[in-house]
Amino acid sequence: MNISRMVKRIKMELGIYTIALPIDDIDGFIVDIIKTITLPVFSMYYPHTEKMYVDLHNWECKEHMATYDCFMLPEFTNRKLLYIKDINYDDRSLSGMGYWGGGIPYLHGSLINQMMISNAGGQLVASMIPKLTFKFEHPRTLYIYNLMASYNVVIDMAFEHDQSLQSIPPTAEESFYQLAVLDVKMNLYSTIKHYNEIQTAYGTINLNIDDWQNAASERKEKIEQMDNEFHLDLAQLIYV
């Protein structure tokens, strides 16, 4: 997503692309709205996610208990960490514990027998190694429970999108744009609602921004819609 193209599209949709509004730098004004209002809110619902492969021995351990370990996450200077989506063991460090024949010294017989033995072995390993659970305390404290099999884990991290908007995927561009339009409408309306018309070299132009006054309520509906869809992108709930 290109922020300059988005600003141009918003101005064209609002009918202000060729009109000089009583704002010194309208492009900069719209960019500020997108970066300070739209981007942080959108990122909470549809964050930029990255998988981090971590050897927890390299992280500062604040507390080591029988049921949990408490770690201090590194500082992310160039981006804002919002929350942790999920934590799992790194499969590369669990060789022979999650695949056919894992933990079974003698694997022989027909393919069906092998499948039966591997299935039983998988259930045995699953009961021996419970699912990792965690609790994240903003900004950097992470509690990991049931950390028994390995200190090598894969952490799904949710970050705020980059202010260049380059991290927003194409599938989410339209949703971001819809929220940005409402934010721009709402803030522009509060700024220029005192002007009924403006004088230009071509004569007097009526702004006709009455339809913008509903932007706040439309934005509220949009946020409610995102609230209802938010849980669909979260990690699956696992019952044990």
PAZAPA-4460 file (N, C-alpha, C; in steps of 0.05 Angstrom, whole numbers, plus 32768, in hexadecimal, padded with zeros to 4 digits):
% residues 240
    n_x    n_y    n_z   ca_x   ca_y   ca_z    c_x    c_y    c_z   seq   type   mol
   8011   7FE8   8000   8000   8000   8000   8012   8019   8000     1      M     A
   800B   802C   7FEF   801A   8045   7FED   800A   805B   7FFA     2      N     A
   8016   806A   800D   8008   807E   801C   8001   8096   800A     3      I     A
   8012   809D   7FF7   800D   80B3   7FE5   7FF5   80AD   7FD4     4      S     A
   7FF3   8095   7FCA   7FDC   808D   7FB9   7FC3   808D   7FC9     5      R     A
   7FC5   8085   7FE3   7FAD   8085   7FF4   7FA3   80A1   7FF9     6      M     A
   7FB5   80B4   7FFE   7FAD   80D0   8002   7F9F   80DA   7FE9     7      V     A
   7FAA   80D4   7FD2   7F9D   80DD   7FB9   7F81   80D1   7FB6     8      K     A
   7F7F   80B8   7FBC   7F65   80AB   7FB9   7F50   80B6   7FCC     9      R     A
   7F58   80BC   7FE5   7F46   80C7   7FF9   7F3D   80E3   7FF0    10      I     A
   7F4F   80F4   7FE6   7F48   810E   7FDD   7F34   810D   7FC5    11      K     A
   7F39   80FA   7FB3   7F26   80F7   7F9C   7F0B   80EE   7FA5    12      M     A
   7F0A   80DB   7FB9   7EF0   80D2   7FC2   7EE0   80E7   7FD1    13      E     A
   7EEE   80F8   7FE0   7EE1   810D   7FEF   7EDB   8126   7FDE    14      L     A
   7EE5   8126   7FC5   7EE0   813C   7FB4   7EF0   8155   7FBA    15      G     A
   7F08   8151   7FC6   7F19   8168   7FCD   7F34   8167   7FBF    16      I     A
   7F35   8157   7FAA   7F4F   8153   7F9C   7F59   816C   7F8F    17      Y     A
   7F46   817C   7F84   7F4E   8194   7F75   7F45   81AE   7F84    18      T     A
   7F3D   81AB   7F9D   7F33   81C2   7FAC   7F48   81C9   7FC1    19      I     A
   7F4E   81E3   7FC3   7F61   81ED   7FD8   7F51   81F2   7FF2    20      A     A
   7F53   81DF   8005   7F45   81E2   801E   7F54   81F6   8031    21      L     A
   7F46   8200   8045   7F53   8213   8057   7F65   8205   806B    22      P     A
   7F77   81F3   8060   7F8B   81E5   8070   7FA5   81E8   8061    23      I     A
   7FBA   81F0   806E   7FD3   81F6   8061   7FDE   81DE   8050    24      D     A
   7FDF   81C7   805D   7FEA   81AF   804F   7FD6   8199   8052    25      D     A
   7FC3   8197   803F   7FAE   8183   8042   7FB9   8166   803F    26      I     A
   7FCD   8162   802E   7FD9   8148   802C   7FE6   813F   8046    27      D     A
   7FF5   8151   8052   8002   814B   806C   7FEE   8147   8082    28      G     A
   7FD8   8156   8081   7FC2   8153   8094   7FB6   8137   8092    29      F     A
   7FB1   812D   807A   7FA5   8113   8076   7FB9   80FD   807E    30      I     A
   7FD3   8101   8078   7FE7   80ED   807F   7FE9   80EB   809E    31      V     A
   7FE8   8102   80AC   7FE9   8102   80C9   7FD1   80F2   80D5    32      D     A
   7FB9   80F6   80C9   7FA2   80E7   80D2   7FA6   80C9   80CF    33      I     A
   7FB0   80C1   80B8   7FB4   80A5   80B2   7FC8   8099   80C5    34      I     A
   7FDE   80A7   80CA   7FF4   809C   80DA   7FED   809B   80F8    35      K     A
   7FDF   80B0   8102   7FDB   80B3   811F   7FC0   80A7   8128    36      T     A
   7FAD   80A4   8116   7F93   809A   811E   7F8C   807F   8111    37      I     A
   7F8D   807F   80F6   7F84   8067   80E8   7F97   804F   80EC    38      T     A
   7FB1   8054   80E9   7FC4   803E   80EA   7FC5   8030   8105    39      L     A
   7FC7   803E   811C   7FC7   802F   8135   7FAE   801F   813A    40      P     A
   7F96   802B   8133   7F7D   801D   8138   7F7B   8004   8126    41      V     A
   7F81   8007   810D   7F80   7FF1   80FA   7F93   7FDB   8102    42      F     A
   7FAB   7FE2   810C   7FBF   7FCE   8113   7FB6   7FBD   812B    43      S     A
   7FA5   7FC7   813C   7F9B   7FB7   8153   7F8A   7FA0   8149    44      M     A
   7F7B   7FA5   8133   7F6A   7F90   8129   7F77   7F7E   8113    45      Y     A
   7F87   7F8B   8103   7F95   7F7C   80ED   7FB3   7F83   80EE    46      Y     A
   7FC1   7F79   8101   7FDD   7F81   8105   7FF0   7F75   80F0    47      P     A
   8008   7F7F   80F0   801D   7F73   80E0   802A   7F5D   80F0    48      H     A
   8027   7F44   80E8   8030   7F2D   80F7   804B   7F22   80EC    49      T     A
   805B   7F1A   80FE   8075   7F0D   80F7   807A   7EF6   8109    50      E     A
   8086   7EE1   80FE   808F   7ECA   810E   80AC   7ECE   8117    51      K     A
   80B1   7ECC   8130   80CC   7ECF   813A   80D5   7EB5   8146    52      M     A
   80EB   7EAA   813B   80F7   7E91   8145   810B   7E98   815B    53      Y     A
   8105   7E8F   8173   8114   7E99   818B   8120   7E81   819B    54      V     A
   8138   7E85   81A3   8144   7E74   81B7   8142   7E84   81D1    55      D     A
   8130   7E7B   81E3   812A   7E8A   81FB   8142   7E8C   820E    56      L     A
   8156   7E7C   820A   816E   7E7F   821A   817B   7E9A   8216    57      H     A
   8176   7EA6   81FE   8182   7EC0   81F8   8172   7ED8   8202    58      N     A
   815B   7ED2   820E   814A   7EE8   8219   814E   7EEA   8237    59      W     A
   814A   7F01   8241   814C   7F05   825E   8134   7EF7   826C    60      E     A
   813B   7EE5   827E   8127   7ED6   828D   8123   7EE4   82A8    61      C     A
   810C   7EF0   82AD   8107   7EFE   82C5   80FF   7EEB   82DC    62      K     A
   80F2   7ED5   82D5   80E8   7EC3   82E9   80E6   7EA7   82DE    63      E     A
   80F0   7E93   82EC   80EE   7E77   82E4   80E0   7E67   82F9    64      H     A
   80C8   7E5E   82F3   80B8   7E50   8306   80B1   7E34   82FB    65      M     A
   80A4   7E24   830C   809E   7E08   8303   808A   7E08   82ED    66      A     A
   8078   7E1B   82EC   8062   7E1A   82D8   8065   7E2F   82C2    67      T     A
   8077   7E42   82C6   807A   7E57   82B2   8095   7E64   82B3    68      Y     A
   809C   7E71   829D   80B5   7E81   829B   80AD   7E9D   8292    69      D     A
   80B9   7EB1   829E   80B3   7ECD   8297   80CC   7ED9   8289    70      C     A
   80C7   7EE3   8271   80DD   7EEE   8261   80D8   7F0C   825B    71      F     A
   80EE   7F1A   8256   80ED   7F36   824E   80F3   7F36   8230    72      M     A
   80DF   7F3F   8220   80E3   7F40   8203   80F7   7F56   81FC    73      L     A
   8105   7F53   81E5   8117   7F68   81DC   8107   7F81   81D4    74      P     A
   8114   7F98   81D4   8108   7FB0   81CC   8107   7FB2   81AD    75      E     A
   80F0   7FBA   81A3   80ED   7FBE   8186   80EC   7FDC   8181    76      F     A
   8103   7FE6   8179   8106   8004   8177   80F8   800F   815F    77      T     A
   80F5   8000   8149   80EA   800B   8130   80CD   8004   812C    78      N     A
   80C1   7FF5   813E   80A5   7FEE   813A   8099   7FE8   8155    79      R     A
   807F   7FE9   8157   8071   7FE7   8170   8064   7FCB   8172    80      K     A
   806C   7FBC   8187   8060   7FA2   818C   8045   7FA6   819A    81      L     A
   8030   7F9A   818E   8015   7F9E   8199   800F   7F87   81AC    82      L     A
   8012   7F6E   81A3   800C   7F57   81B4   8018   7F3E   81A8    83      Y     A
   8017   7F28   81B6   8020   7F0E   81AD   8008   7EFE   81A4    84      I     A
   8009   7EF3   818C   7FF2   7EE3   8182   7FF4   7EC6   818B    85      K     A
   800B   7EBA   8189   800D   7E9E   8190   802B   7E97   8194    86      D     A
   802F   7E81   81A3   804A   7E76   81A8   8048   7E58   81A5    87      I     A
   805C   7E4D   8196   805D   7E30   8192   807B   7E28   8193    88      N     A
   807F   7E0E   8197   809A   7E04   8196   80A4   7E05   8179    89      Y     A
   80BE   7E09   8176   80CA   7E08   815C   80CD   7DEA   8155    90      D     A
   80BF   7DE2   8140   80BF   7DC5   8138   80DC   7DBB   8132    91      D     A
   80ED   7DCD   812A   8108   7DC5   8123   8118   7DBB   813B    92      R     A
   810F   7DC3   8153   811C   7DBA   816B   810F   7DA2   8178    93      S     A
   80FA   7D98   816B   80EB   7D81   8177   80ED   7D69   8164    94      L     A
   8103   7D64   8158   8107   7D4E   8145   8100   7D34   8152    95      S     A
   80EF   7D24   8145   80E8   7D0A   814F   80D2   7D0A   8164    96      G     A
   80C6   7D21   816A   80B2   7D22   817F   8096   7D28   8174    97      M     A
   8093   7D2E   815A   8079   7D35   8151   8072   7D28   8137    98      G     A
   8082   7D15   812D   807D   7D09   8113   807A   7CEB   8116    99      Y     A
   8075   7CDE   8100   8071   7CC1   8100   8088   7CB3   810E   100      W     A
   8082   7CA3   8121   8096   7C93   812E   80A5   7CA2   8144   101      G     A
   809C   7CBB   814A   80AA   7CCB   815E   80AA   7CBD   8179   102      G     A
   80C0   7CB7   8184   80C2   7CAB   819E   80BE   7C8D   819D   103      G     A
   80BA   7C81   8186   80B5   7C64   8183   80CE   7C57   8178   104      I     A
   80DD   7C48   8187   80F6   7C3D   817D   80F2   7C28   8167   105      P     A
   80DC   7C19   8167   80D8   7C04   8153   80BF   7C09   8143   106      Y     A
   80C2   7C13   812B   80AB   7C19   811A   80AC   7C06   8103   107      L     A
   8099   7BF4   8101   809A   7BDF   80EC   807D   7BD7   80E6   108      H     A
   807A   7BC5   80D3   8060   7BBB   80CB   8054   7BCC   80B5   109      G     A
   803A   7BC8   80B1   802C   7BD5   809B   8029   7BF3   80A0   110      S     A
   8021   7C01   808B   801E   7C1E   808D   8008   7C25   80A2   111      L     A
   7FF3   7C15   80A3   7FDE   7C1A   80B6   7FE9   7C18   80D3   112      I     A
   7FF9   7C03   80D7   8005   7C00   80F2   8016   7C17   80F9   113      N     A
   8026   7C21   80E6   8037   7C38   80EA   8026   7C51   80F2   114      Q     A
   8010   7C54   80E3   7FFF   7C6B   80E9   7FF3   7C69   8105   115      M     A
   7FEA   7C51   810C   7FDF   7C4D   8127   7FF3   7C53   813D   116      M     A
   800C   7C49   8139   8021   7C4D   814D   8028   7C6A   814F   117      I     A
   802B   7C77   8137   8033   7C94   8138   801D   7CA5   8144   118      S     A
   8004   7C9E   813F   7FED   7CAD   814B   7FEE   7CAA   8169   119      N     A
   7FF2   7C92   8173   7FF4   7C8D   818F   800C   7C9B   819B   120      A     A
   8022   7C9B   818D   803A   7CA9   8196   8036   7CC7   8197   121      G     A
   8027   7CD2   8183   8021   7CEE   8183   8010   7CF7   819A   122      G     A
   7FFC   7CE6   81A1   7FEB   7CEC   81B8   7FFB   7CEB   81D2   123      Q     A
   800E   7CD8   81D4   801E   7CD5   81EC   8030   7CED   81EF   124      L     A
   803D   7CF6   81D9   804E   7D0D   81DA   803E   7D26   81E1   125      V     A
   8026   7D28   81D6   8015   7D40   81DC   800E   7D41   81F9   126      A     A
   8009   7D2A   8206   8003   7D2A   8222   801B   7D2F   8233   127      S     A
   8033   7D28   8229   804B   7D2E   8238   8054   7D4B   8235   128      M     A
   804E   7D57   821E   8056   7D73   8219   803D   7D84   8215   129      I     A
   8033   7D90   8229   801A   7DA0   8227   801E   7DB8   8215   130      P     A
   8008   7DC2   820B   8008   7DDA   81FA   8013   7DF2   8208   131      K     A
   8024   7E01   81FA   802F   7E1A   8205   8018   7E2E   8208   132      L     A
   8017   7E3C   821E   8005   7E52   8222   8016   7E6A   822B   133      T     A
   800B   7E82   822A   801B   7E9A   8230   800A   7EB1   8239   134      F     A
   8017   7EC4   8245   800A   7EDD   824C   801D   7EF4   8246   135      K     A
   8014   7F07   8237   8025   7F1E   822F   801C   7F37   823E   136      F     A
   802F   7F43   824C   802A   7F5C   8259   8039   7F73   824B   137      E     A
   802A   7F85   8240   8036   7F9B   8231   8047   7FAC   8243   138      H     A
   8060   7FB4   823B   8068   7FB2   821F   807B   7F9B   8218   139      P     A
   8088   7F8E   822D   809D   7F7B   8226   809D   7F61   8236   140      R     A
   808B   7F5E   8249   808C   7F47   825B   807B   7F30   8250   141      T     A
   8087   7F18   824E   807A   7F01   8243   807D   7EE9   8256   142      L     A
   8066   7EDE   825E   8065   7EC6   826F   805E   7EAE   825C   143      Y     A
   806F   7E99   825E   806A   7E81   824E   8066   7E6A   8261   144      I     A
   8050   7E5C   825E   8049   7E45   8270   804D   7E2B   8261   145      Y     A
   8054   7E16   8271   8059   7DFB   8267   8071   7DFA   8254   146      N     A
   8085   7E0A   8259   809D   7E0A   8248   80AF   7DF3   8251   147      L     A
   80AA   7DDB   8246   80B7   7DC3   824F   80C9   7DB5   823A   148      M     A
   80C0   7DB5   8221   80CE   7DA5   820D   80E7   7DB3   8202   149      A     A
   80E6   7DCE   81FE   80FC   7DDC   81F1   80FA   7DFA   81F7   150      S     A
   8111   7E07   81F6   8111   7E24   81F8   8111   7E31   81DD   151      Y     A
   810F   7E21   81C8   810D   7E2C   81AD   80F0   7E2E   81A5   152      N     A
   80E6   7E46   81A1   80CA   7E4A   819C   80C6   7E5C   8184   153      V     A
   80AE   7E5C   817A   80A6   7E6E   8164   8090   7E80   816F   154      V     A
   8094   7E9A   816E   8082   7EAD   817A   8075   7EBE   8163   155      I     A
   805A   7EBD   8162   804C   7ECE   814F   8047   7EE9   815B   156      D     A
   8055   7EFD   8151   8053   7F18   815C   8042   7F2B   814B   157      M     A
   8032   7F3C   8158   8021   7F4F   814A   802C   7F6B   814E   158      A     A
   8034   7F77   8138   8040   7F92   8139   802C   7FA6   812C   159      F     A
   8030   7FBF   8134   8023   7FD5   8126   802F   7FD8   810A   160      E     A
   801E   7FDD   80F6   8027   7FDF   80DB   803B   7FF7   80D8   161      H     A
   804C   7FF4   80C4   805F   8009   80BF   8051   8022   80B5   162      D     A
   805B   803A   80BC   804D   8053   80B4   804E   8058   8096   163      Q     A
   805F   804A   8088   805F   804C   806A   8047   803D   805E   164      S     A
   803A   802C   806F   8023   801B   8067   802C   8004   8055   165      L     A
   8046   8000   8051   804F   7FEA   8040   804A   7FCF   804C   166      Q     A
   8046   7FCD   8066   8042   7FB3   8073   8025   7FAA   8072   167      S     A
   8013   7FBB   8069   7FF7   7FB4   8067   7FF3   7FA3   804E   168      I     A
   7FE9   7F8A   8050   7FE7   7F78   8039   7FD1   7F82   8026   169      P     A
   7FD2   7F7A   800D   7FBD   7F82   7FFA   7FA1   7F7A   8002   170      P     A
   7F9E   7F63   8010   7F84   7F5A   8018   7F77   7F6C   802D   171      T     A
   7F87   7F7C   803B   7F7D   7F8D   8050   7F7C   7FAB   8048   172      A     A
   7F85   7FB1   8030   7F87   7FCD   8027   7F6C   7FDB   8027   173      E     A
   7F57   7FCD   801D   7F3D   7FDA   801B   7F31   7FE0   8036   174      E     A
   7F34   7FCE   8049   7F2A   7FD3   8064   7F39   7FEA   8071   175      S     A
   7F53   7FEC   806C   7F62   8002   8077   7F59   801C   806A   176      F     A
   7F54   801C   8050   7F4C   8034   8042   7F31   803E   804C   177      Y     A
   7F1E   802B   8051   7F03   8033   805A   7F05   8041   8075   178      Q     A
   7F16   8036   8087   7F1A   8043   80A1   7F27   805E   809F   179      L     A
   7F3B   8060   808D   7F4A   8079   8089   7F37   808F   807E   180      A     A
   7F25   8088   806C   7F12   809B   8061   7F01   80A7   8077   181      V     A
   7EF7   8096   8089   7EE6   809F   809E   7EF6   80B0   80B2   182      L     A
   7F0E   80A9   80B7   7F1F   80BA   80C9   7F24   80D5   80BD   183      D     A
   7F2A   80D6   80A3   7F2F   80EF   8096   7F15   8100   8095   184      V     A
   7EFF   80F4   808E   7EE6   8102   808E   7EE0   810F   80AA   185      K     A
   7EE3   80FF   80BE   7EDC   8108   80D9   7EED   811F   80E2   186      M     A
   7F07   811E   80DC   7F19   8133   80E5   7F18   814B   80D3   187      N     A
   7F14   8147   80B9   7F11   815E   80A7   7EF7   816D   80AE   188      L     A
   7EE2   815F   80B4   7EC9   816C   80BA   7ECB   817E   80D3   189      Y     A
   7ED8   8174   80E7   7EDB   8184   80FF   7EED   819C   80FB   190      S     A
   7EFD   819B   80E6   7F10   81B2   80E0   7F03   81C7   80CE   191      T     A
   7EF5   81BE   80B9   7EEB   81D1   80A5   7ECD   81D5   80A6   192      I     A
   7EBF   81CA   80BA   7EA2   81CD   80BB   7E9A   81EA   80BF   193      K     A
   7EAC   81FB   80C7   7EA6   8217   80CB   7EA6   8227   80B1   194      H     A
   7EB0   821A   809C   7EB1   8227   8082   7E9A   821C   8070   195      Y     A
   7E88   822D   8069   7E72   8225   8057   7E7B   8225   8039   196      N     A
   7E8E   8237   8034   7E97   823A   8018   7EB3   8247   8019   197      E     A
   7EC1   8243   8003   7EDC   824F   8000   7EDE   825E   7FE6   198      I     A
   7EEF   8272   7FE6   7EF4   8282   7FCE   7F0C   8277   7FBF   199      Q     A
   7F08   8273   7FA5   7F1E   826A   7F94   7F20   827C   7F7B   200      T     A
   7F35   8277   7F6B   7F38   8287   7F53   7F21   8282   7F3F   201      A     A
   7F12   826C   7F43   7EFC   8265   7F31   7EE2   826E   7F3C   202      Y     A
   7EE2   827B   7F54   7EC9   8284   7F60   7EC5   8277   7F7B   203      G     A
   7EAD   8279   7F86   7EA6   826E   7FA0   7E9E   8251   7F9D   204      T     A
   7EA9   8240   7FAF   7EA4   8223   7FAE   7E96   821C   7FC8   205      I     A
   7E7F   820F   7FC7   7E72   8205   7FDE   7E7F   81EA   7FE5   206      N     A
   7E86   81E7   7FFE   7E94   81CF   8006   7E82   81B6   8007   207      L     A
   7E69   81BA   8010   7E55   81A4   8012   7E60   818C   8021   208      N     A
   7E68   8191   803A   7E73   817B   804A   7E5F   8170   805E   209      I     A
   7E46   8176   805A   7E32   816D   806E   7E32   814F   8071   210      D     A
   7E37   8140   805B   7E37   8123   805D   7E4E   8118   806D   211      D     A
   7E62   8129   8073   7E79   8120   8083   7E72   811F   80A1   212      W     A
   7E5D   812C   80A9   7E57   812D   80C6   7E4F   8112   80D1   213      Q     A
   7E49   80FF   80C0   7E42   80E4   80CA   7E5A   80D2   80CB   214      N     A
   7E72   80DD   80C6   7E8A   80CC   80C5   7E90   80BF   80E0   215      A     A
   7E8B   80CE   80F6   7E90   80C3   8110   7E7F   80AA   8116   216      A     A
   7E65   80AC   8110   7E54   8094   8114   7E5B   807E   8101   217      S     A
   7E62   8084   80E8   7E6A   806F   80D5   7E84   8062   80DE   218      E     A
   7E96   8072   80EA   7EAF   8066   80F3   7EA9   8054   810B   219      R     A
   7E97   805B   811C   7E90   804A   8133   7E85   802F   8129   220      K     A
   7E74   8030   8114   7E6A   8017   8109   7E80   8006   80FD   221      E     A
   7E93   8013   80F0   7EAA   8005   80E5   7EBA   7FF7   80FA   222      K     A
   7EBF   8005   8110   7ECF   7FF9   8126   7EBF   7FE2   8133   223      I     A
   7EA5   7FE4   8135   7E95   7FCE   813F   7E97   7FB6   812D   224      E     A
   7E97   7FBB   8113   7E9A   7FA5   8100   7EB5   7F97   8103   225      Q     A
   7ECA   7FA7   8107   7EE5   7F9C   810B   7EE6   7F8D   8125   226      M     A
   7ED8   7F97   813A   7ED7   7F88   8153   7ECC   7F6C   814F   227      D     A
   7EB7   7F6B   813F   7EA9   7F51   813B   7EBA   7F3E   812A   228      N     A
   7ECC   7F49   8119   7EDC   7F38   8108   7EF8   7F32   8114   229      E     A
   7EFF   7F41   8129   7F1A   7F3F   8133   7F22   7F23   813C   230      F     A
   7F0F   7F15   814A   7F16   7EFB   8155   7F1B   7EE6   813F   231      H     A
   7F12   7EEB   8126   7F16   7ED8   8111   7F34   7ED5   8109   232      L     A
   7F44   7EEA   810F   7F60   7EE9   8107   7F72   7EE2   811F   233      D     A
   7F66   7EDC   8136   7F77   7ED4   814D   7F7E   7EB7   814B   234      L     A
   7F92   7EAF   815B   7F9A   7E93   815C   7F83   7E82   8166   235      A     A
   7F83   7E69   815C   7F6E   7E56   8164   7F6F   7E51   8182   236      Q     A
   7F58   7E4D   818E   7F56   7E45   81AA   7F5B   7E27   81AB   237      L     A
   7F6B   7E1F   81BE   7F72   7E03   81C1   7F68   7DF9   81DC   238      I     A
   7F57   7DE4   81DB   7F4C   7DDA   81F4   7F5B   7DC0   81FB   239      Y     A
   7F64   7DBE   8214   7F72   7DA5   821C   7F65   7D99   8235   240      V     A
***
